[in-house]
Amino acid sequence: MDTLDLKNRKVNEANEYAKKVLGLINKKDADITKEDAEWITQETVKDFRDYVNPGFLKYRKSVTKDEQFAAVEWSDEGDCFKDVNGKKYIDCLGGFGIYNVGHRHPKVVEAVVNQMNRQALHSQDLLDPLRAFLAKILADITPGDLQYSFFTNSGTESVEASLKLAKMYNPERHTFIAATRAFHGKSLGSLSGTAKGMFRKPFLPLVSGFRHVQYGDIEMLEKTMEACALTGEDVAAVLLEPIQGEGGIIIPPEEYLPQVRALCDKFGALLIFDEVQTGMGRTGKMFCSEHSNVVPDILCLAKAFGGGIMPAGAVIANEKVFENLFPNPFMHTTTFGGNPLACAAAIATINILIEEKLPERAAQMGEYMLDGLKRAAEGHEDKIKAIRGKGLMIGIEFQEDEIGYDFSKKLFDKGVLVAGTLVNAKTIRIEPPLTIKKEEIDTVIQTVAEALK
Ligand SMILES: *Cc1c(COP(=O)(O)O)cnc(C)c1O
């Protein structure tokens, strides 16, 4: 058989497979049979192994060691998602902060479906109205004089755009300062800001001019900025998360962010806040920076921005920064960023956060949950080092990675999903939907108490 025949056979096979999968996608949940569920599970594991990345099967706590059993997700609603066999999990991972308004909030679904039935993507030439409306809404809800928005498809892209905005503003400056334990994404630009050596090392050298200072240490930042100024390597921008997420829910000293703002002003550097994870109500305010009344020059958003329905992100900057893109708005572009579906989702999300008072709810429920978890941890100091958080962004720090992984695996088996993988489980993160019910928080606390025994 010649290669052309073989290729044709493969194309036919691919099409049959696609038809089978489309049949499953278009089936009502109630019509998914036991055989369907088995097929989905087996094929998912097989295709992950052969065509995605076998590494995932090792690291995920949803797969048993021998791969005999794997939990494959199939649907979600409210505070929970279900695997293909119908087992329900309380979602305390929240997609690392995607599901602030819950899973498939009806208002977000309604807006996106209606927009999809009208126009899904934009022409790229005419003026697209939802982009304009969303930008106006953002200017109204973001702190201080933040005014102009550029829309992206992810947090990484928001950070990339923020770095380029800072370069446009300060073309003669090349130094950026980020913090140890920071996470800003993994594209080459954003990775330059990210701190973890394991992720950076194979890709060095990254964007030149990046330095890292100890997060929360204002003296180190001051000395570094001073040294940069003295050596003619003036700082273009300081890039920080107001609370570090991926780094393990690190809350800086109360005075830190105002002092950082003052230093940026003193040295003529811009302040970029990466609120990709802390934004959209997560920490008990619409934006985490509001806790300390600090207004950045550039704000990065994503994750929950698309309401858990659409991938969507934004950078919002003040006029002095953004005006450098006025003469030529094509200096930084993306085809899909700010598309009508993403904008519809973001507008609905903001409407829900405001009307359902979800930032306030995050503050109240967060306090309740933090108290409960601390009580559940009493007497387990041999395993747990600290529990901390703000709003519904909570971290449990273990004495060792291994205990954290065993713990998160136990919770998973009991139907509660928390962050914590085999490679990163020293601090597990709890970031449920801000809509989570009190009874579910009680269930989580009780499950934590049981798992610790
Ligand atoms: C998740 C995250 C990013 C990266 O966002 P992606 O959407 O994964 O590209 C950047 N910064 C912070 C603080 C994040 O939590």
The ligand as a Gaussian input file, in Angstrom:
#p B3LYP/6-31G(d) Opt

LIG

0 1
 C       -2.639000      32.572000      35.858000
 C       -1.839000      33.783000      35.974000
 C       -1.199000      34.345000      34.862000
 C       -1.227000      33.693000      33.507000
 O       -2.513000      33.663000      32.984000
 P       -2.860000      32.673000      31.776000
 O       -4.293000      32.965000      31.474000
 O       -2.621000      31.280000      32.273000
 O       -1.975000      33.014000      30.653000
 C       -0.508000      35.528000      35.028000
 N       -0.447000      36.121000      36.221000
 C       -1.046000      35.622000      37.315000
 C       -0.962000      36.353000      38.622000
 C       -1.764000      34.417000      37.232000
 O       -2.338000      33.902000      38.331000

